[in-house]
């Protein structure tokens, strides 16, 4: 009971994240069967216990982070120092990181054998830095030069090295920054100018990929994914085809827990395409519920940001929540073949290590701010009540 008394912040977000974490254990256990036979002689409990352990660690991270006495000065340090460290980590990853195919995305912690994606560190750090700059310089971001130095330059320095190995992560992070800019007090004229410049760069980038794919490190991969998506044939879209079969098999109520057939054919059944397996076993009803849960989290974060009197906190909550929800929606969109394959995990559900931990850190920061907002609101109400009592006593 004492544990529940100590749980502060938005209770709805707490409940949804806890449910998704528990629910994910069931889905991962079923979807990892093929991996178990491929690497663990059929012992799927290895992946079950690993994911359960990481999920518990994630919840512990959320709990302790949301209880910390975090102040704006601490977040300032996180934004500035974290972004600088992230930049060097990203460069280091490009040259010495653990590779998966063409991409080097992971760094290994010496002596522990644990790998993490440096982009996960960069996402939180950059969002906090941009939130800081938007709140501090809110009345000074009137020229393109000021916007470039305070907002766009840090974004470019972080997103460019991520782009080389992971286009989708870089895109989501850049989109998050633009989202925060639209929420800020930057003049609409400047925003439209930036959109125009970004559009021209995007057209040039796509043209370069299409006509000169070898000019970029992963240009051929990006081109093939776009072509495969547009062609839509089963040979070039094997994973997507298997995911579509899984979704079709699921119908409305699903085939039941552990009864997926396509988990044996989907190479990324427990990570990138876990949403398809979820629908196959639990039906489109639960697929919709999971989507609804993420949208509720975003809605609750909007409420937290609106209640906060600190614009720095508001920007942080909106940036972190937007980044998380867009990642979730992109994962689902890939599974149902609305967009090309990206390789984004489904937060709190996909089997993974550090991505789940950093998603938990993300939510922990949001709940910490939510706790502070609630405490300030309670103090304000108590002060008003005391003033009313004093007024009555004096009269």
Secondary structure as UniProt FT lines:
FT   HELIX           2..6
FT   HELIX           11..31
FT   HELIX           33..39
FT   TURN            41..42
FT   HELIX           45..67
FT   HELIX           72..96
FT   STRAND          98..100
FT   TURN            101..102
FT   STRAND          103..109
FT   TURN            110..113
FT   STRAND          114..117
FT   HELIX           118..136
FT   TURN            138..140
FT   HELIX           144..147
FT   HELIX           148..152
FT   HELIX           153..165
FT   HELIX           167..183
FT   TURN            184..185
FT   HELIX           188..211
FT   HELIX           213..215
FT   TURN            217..218
FT   HELIX           219..231
FT   TURN            234..236
FT   HELIX           238..250
FT   TURN            251..253
FT   TURN            257..258
FT   HELIX           262..264
FT   TURN            267..273
FT   HELIX           274..307
FT   HELIX           311..335
FT   TURN            336..337
FT   TURN            347..349
FT   HELIX           354..394
//
